[in-house]
Amino acid sequence: MHLSRLRWLALLLCGCGATASEPGPDALTSQGQAVVPVESFRDSFNGANNANNTGLNDNLAARQSGTLAPATYTRVPGLWYPAPPPSIWWAQVNHIWHPDTLSFHASTSALRMDKSFSRDASGAFRLSFVTEPVVEDARDSSNWASVMLSASSASSGFVSNADLDFGFLVRSNGGLAVYDNGVQVTVTPGSVPAANRYVVSLAVRDGQVLGTVNGTSFSAPLNGPSALPGSAYLYLGAYVDAGQVTRFDDVVVSPVVEHLKHYGYYWAQSGAYGSHLDEVTAHTNLNFVQRPEDLAVCAARGVKCLLETRWQFFNGSALRLDYPQAWGALVSAINPYLGSVGGFYVIDEPYWNGVSVQDLTTCVNTIKDTFPSIPVMVVHAVPSLSPSLVTPARADWVGFDHYGPLSEVVSHLNTLRSTLAPNQKLWLIPQSYRVNTFTTDAALARANWEYYDLARTDPRIVGLLNFGMWSMESPTAIPQTLAAQRTIGNELLRR
């Protein structure tokens, strides 16, 4: 009853309520969006004639797309010792029992894609694919599917061979392994929940690989004797026992991502840290602002902003007794600029600051009752993260802040993800000031690329909100980081 009265008050004050003109959670678009992204390569394995050399290189023009298509494959042994090429029956496309897939049969073997490809403009190799390490199996640890990168076209394609610059495998039981120039490195976490099939996305750059498998993110260091090559051949392999089958589908080089929609900064416009919206508008589309007058600046520039709502609901950690009136006053003040509200940002790090679950839920529900179509964002502090974390069910966007190695970020991301409802989307908070692990401008710039790598691999992540610029660090002190952020924002928003 109380919330219904509050909503009536808000509707009366703003004269609008939840109208069709409010932007939906995925309605934000970038200004001047004109660049059409193109994948380097995709093979759907659809429609090959299996009777033509078991379909391996059949119907390429129809089943492949991208700038490298069409690209043939060559069978290689897939073994750790020299051996003749494998039987044509061991790698097939569109087998009658395994339609529209690449299937490996009977024995260990591998394939090489016959066109090499280069790192992208950021310096990363990006890959995605779907695999079933063993079709209809007992999910054991002794069989796996692998993808590999090598500057050499002469490798036999076994995942731990030293002539492979990078190797990755997923076992039938969900175990993961990464090889750096033939040396196995530590993967965090080392496994994902066992499943019949694994959807994999990888970002591989000098020093680190970041990826997501079936919604679980992982990291592994790459510190081999040499850097990754500028271009590489892609190898696909299977380690299977007799009578078993491994399948691949939708193998993609440099995949285009559609899930990552938003990029911006904390404190782009505020009374606390000044006016900086004009400095970042060219490479962002959603920035944190603090007051209704800051929102007026967003409206004047025709951009969306994320409006803080902390003070309308909380005195310290306590819910204000007069929050209905304070919220109603804010609704009235922002009514002229409602089209520029891309989201509402509730109190920062709520539980770490002593806010109760009940009071945070009241805050989120009040906002959603007034503006059902505008996203509400909650960002947690790492000390609050645990498998028992409760985020209000009506919060649309959820993030956390942690200023340390990406391996730790991955761990916290997995913890947070496990606590959320399927409809709740994730944000990352990249570090934009020098502290802890990243004490130089160069290291900080690299960390921003790694945050972007991680976000690209995880379809649940919808945005990046940079923290530390202006509030902790002057942009002039970290020019490499700012340059990286400009490039990331322009690429993400396809400007």
N, C-alpha and C positions, 0 to 999 in steps of 0.2 A: 504494500500500500504506500509506504513512504517513497519508494522509487517511482511509482506511478505519479505521485504528486510532484516529485522533483522533475520528472520529464515534462509534465504539464507546464511547470514554471519555466523550464529551459525553452520550450517551444514558444511560450508567450514572449519571452525576452528576445529570442533571436528571430521570431517571425518566420521560421523555416522548418525546423525539425529535420527528420530523416527524409529528405526529398530525393528525387531521382537525380538531382544535380550533384550530389555528394560523390566523390571519387571512391571507387571500390578498392580493396586491398591491392589489386594487381593492375590498377588503372593508370598508374603513373607512367609517363613516357618522357624520353629525353627530348630537349629542344634540338632542332636541326638534325634529327636522326636521318642519315642518308646513306650510310655505309652498309652495304649488304654483305654479311659475312659469308664466306665460302669455306667448306671443309676441304682439307687437302685430299682426303680419300675416305670412302665408305664402301664396304662390300656387304650387301645384304644376303648374298649367296642364294638369291631367289631365282628359280626358273632355269637353272642349268640342265643340260641334257646329260644325265649321268652315263649314258651309253657312249658318250664322246670322251674317251680317256678318263672315265669316272667323273666327268663334269668339272674337273679342277679349273680349267681355263676356258670353259664354255660360257657363252652368253655374257661376256664381260661388259659389253656396252650397255646392256639392259640392267644388270644387277649391281654395277659399280657406278659411283658418282664422285665428284671432286676434281680438283685440278690435276691430280696424278692419274686419274682413270683414263683409259683402262690400263690395268697393271696385271701382268701374269704372275704366276707362282712357279717356283721350282722345288721339287721334292729333295730334301736333304736328310741324312741319316737320323738326326735327332739323338745321337749317341755321344758318349764321352770319349770314344776312341774312333780312329779312322774306320770307315766302313763304306761299302758301295751304296748307291742310292737305294732307297726302299722300294718295295713293290708298289705299283700304281694303286693297288687295292687298299693300301694302308691309309691313304688320304683321299677322301671323296667329297663331292659336293652334290647335294640333292639326291642322296641315296634314298631308295624307296622307303626304307624304315626310318630315315632321318631327313625328311623333306626340308628344303630351303635352309639348310645349314651346311657348314663344313664339318665333316666327321672324320675322326682318326680311328682306325680299326686295328685290332689284333695284336699290335706290337708298337713299341716306342718309335716315333718318327717325328719329322718336323717339316715345315715349309719356309721358304724365303720369298718375300715379296720382291719382285725383280726391279722395282724402282726405289731408289733411296729417297729420303725426304729430309728436309732441313728443320732445325729448331725454329720456333716461331720468333717473332720480333722481340719477345721478352727473354729469349734464351732458353726456353723450355721445349722439351718434347711432350706432346699431349696425346694420350691414347684412351680409347674406351672400347669395350667389347662385352659380350655376354658369353658365358661358358658354362658347360656342364662337365666337370672333370671326369666323371664316370656316370654314364646314363644308367638310371635304375640300379644303383649300387647300394652297398651297405655303409657308405660314407666312411671309408677308412682313410688312413694317413699315407698309404703307400702309393697312391696314384694321383696324378695332378695334370693340370693344363698350365702352359707357360707362354709368356710373351717375352721377346728379347729384342735388344737393339745392338747393332754392331756396325762399325765403320767398314768391316770386311764383308764381302759377298761370298767368302770361301768358308765360313764357319759351318760346322756340322749341326749347329742349332741345339746343343744340349745346354740347359739353363745355367750350369755352373762352369762352362768352358771359359778359359781365360781370354779368348779372343772375342768374347761378348762384352760390350761396354756396360750393359745393364741387363739383368734378368729378373723376372718376377714370376712366381707361381702361386696358384691357389690349389690346395689339396681338396680331395673329395669331402673331407670332414670339416672344411673351412679353415684349415691351417694356411698361413701365409709365409712366404719366404722371398727375400730380395738378395740378389747377388751383384756385387760391384767388381767388375773385371774378374769374375770367377770366385770372388771371396764372399761368403755369406755374411751379411750384416744383420744387426738387431732390428726387428720390426716391432713397432709399438702401436697397437696391440699385435700379438703374434697370431691371432686367429679371429675369425668372425663366426657367428652362429652357423652351424651346418645347415645346408639347404640343397635342394635339387639343382639349382642354377645360381650363378653368381653374376651380378651386374657390376662391372669394374670400370673405374675411371682413374687415370694416372696422370700426374704432372711430374715430369722427370727433369731436374736441372742440376747443374754442378753443385754438389754438396748435399742434396736432399731429394728424396721422392716423397710426395704426398699423394694420397689417394683415398678413394671411398669404395667399399665393397658391400653391396646390399645394405647401404645406409650406415655402415660403420666406417669411420675414417681411420687412417693409419699414417704413420711416418716412418722413414728409415734414412739414416745418413748415407751419403755417397762420398767417400773420401779416398777413393782409389788412387793408384800411382799416377793417373793422368785424368785430365778433364774429359767430359763427354765430347764426342766428335761434333763437328759442325753439322754433319749430315750422317744418316744411318740407314741401314736396311732393317726392316721389320721381319722377325722370325716368329712363327707360331708353332708350338710343340705340344706333344702329349706323351706322358709316361703312363702306359697302361699295360695291364696283364692280358694274356691271351683271352679272347672271348669278350673283352670289354670295349667300350666305345667312349670317346671324348668328343664333345661337340663345341663349336664356336658359332656365334652369330653376330651380325652387325658390328664388324670390326671397323673402327674409325680412327683415322689419323687427324689430329687437330680438330676435334669435334667443336661444332658451334653450340654454345649453351644458351638456353632460353630462360632458365630459372633465375639467373642473377640479374636483377632489375634496378637496383638502387645503389647510389654511391654518394657519400657526403662526409661532413665534418661536424663534430661537436663544436659549439660556441662560434658558429659562423656569424651569428648576429646576436649580440647580447649587451646588457648593461655592464656585465662584469668584465668582459674582455674585448669590447669594442665591435666595430662594424667591419666585417671581412667578407660579406657575401659577394661583393663584386670581384674579390680576388679568386673565388673558386667556382663561380657560376658556370664558367665555360666548360668545366670538366666534371660537374656534379649534377644531380637532379633531386636530392633530398638532403637538406641540412638542418641541424638542430638550432632552434632559436628559443629565446627565453620569455618574451613578453608580447602582448598584442601589438605594440608599436613596432616590434621586430617583424611581426607577421605582415604589417603594412609594407615594410620594405620588400618582403618576398612578393607581395601582390604587385607592387610597382614594377618589379622586374619580371613578372610573369612566371615565377618559379614556385615549386612546391617546397614546403618546409615542415619540419617535425617540431611541434610546439610542446614545450615543457608545461606540465600541469601540477607540479609538486606543491606549490604554495597554496593552491586553492583547496587542497585536501589535507595537508599535514602541517602541524606545528611540531618541529622535531620529528619524532617517530609516532606521535599521537594523531589520530584522526581529528580534524577540527570539528567542534560541535556545530559550527555554522557552515560546514562545507556545502550544504545545498545552496545557500545564498552566495558564497564565494564562487562556486562553480557557475551558478546562474549569471553572475556579473561577468565572468570571463566569456561565457557563451554570448552575452550581449555585445561585449567589446570586440569579439572576433567575427561577429556576423558579417560585417562588410567584406571580410577577407576570407570567407569560408572556403572559397574555391582554391585558395593557396595552402590549405591545411592538408598535408600529405599523411599526417599521422599525429597521434598524441603520445607524448613521452611522460610516463608517470614517474614517481620519485625514484631517483637513481639508487641502485643497490639496496632495495627496500629492506630485505631481512637482515642484512649486515648492519643497517642503520636502525634496527629495532622495530620495524613495522611488523605488525602481525599479519598472518595470512588472511584473517577475516577483514581487517581494515584495507589491505591491498585489494582484496576481492571487491569490497564496497566501492573503492575508487575506480577500478576497471569497469565494473558493472554500471556505475553511474555514467561514465563516459559513453559506453556502448549503448546504454538505453537512450541517450540523447542523440548520438550519431552512430547508428548501427553499421554504416558502410565505411566508416573511416577507421583505419587500423590503430590499435593501441599497442604500444611497445613497452616491454619490461626488460630491463638489463640487470642481471644478478652479479653480485660479487662472488669470486671463486670460493671464499670460505662458506658460502651458503649452498654450494653445489653438493648434492649427495643423491643417491638413488631414491631417497624419500622426499626430495624437493617437491613442493606444491606451487605451481604457477597458476594463477586464476584461469579458469577454463576459457574465458572470453578474451583473453589477451591473444592478439593475432600474431605479433612478432616478439620473439624472445632471444635475448643474447646474454653474453657474459663478458667481463673484461679481465684479461690476464696478460701481464707484461713480462713474458719469459719465453723460453724456447718453444718452437712450433710443436715439438713432441708433447709438451705439456698442454698446449692449446688443444691439440687433438684429443688428449685424454679427457680434458674438461668438456669439450664439445660432445664426446660420446656419452658422458654422464648426463649432461643436460638433455640431449636428444632422447635418452631413454625415459625421461620423466614427462615428456610432452605428449599431448594428443596429436593424432595424425594431421589435423588441419593447421596446427600451429607451425609457423615458419621461423627459421633461424637467421640471426644476424651475427656477423663477426665484428669485433672492435679492434682494428689494427692499431698498433702502437705508432705514435707520431712524435715521440720524444725519446731522447737518449737516456736509457737507464737499464740496469740489470744486464741481461745478455747482450743487448744491442747498445753499445756505448759510443759508436762512431756513426757518422752520417752514412757511410757506405753500408755498414751492417744493418742500419735501420731501413735503408732503401731496399736492401735485399729481403728483409723481413716483410716489407709491404708486398713484394712480389710473391712471397710464400703464402701470405694470407690470401692473396688473389688466387694462387694455385689451389689452395684448399677449398676456397669458395667455389671455384669452377668445377671441382670434382664431385661436389655434394649437391644434388638437386633440391635439397630442402633449404639450402641457404639462399636467401633472396637479396641480401644487402650487406654492404660494408660501411661502417660509420667510424671514421678515423678520430682517435682521441689523442690530445696532447698539443696540437698546433694552437698557438696563441696562449693557451692556458698554462702550458709547461715549457714551450719552446717557440722561439721566433723562426718563421720560415726562412729568414736569411741565414740562420745558423745551420740549416739542414737542406741545402739546395738539391742534393742528389735525391733525398727522400721526396721533396716536393715535386721534382721532375718525374720520379717514378709514379707518384700519385696522379699527376696530370695524365701520364700515359695510360695508367690503369683505368682512370675514369673515362677517358676518351674511347678506349677499347671496349670497356664494359658497356658504355652507352652508344657505341658505334657511331662516334662523331668524327 
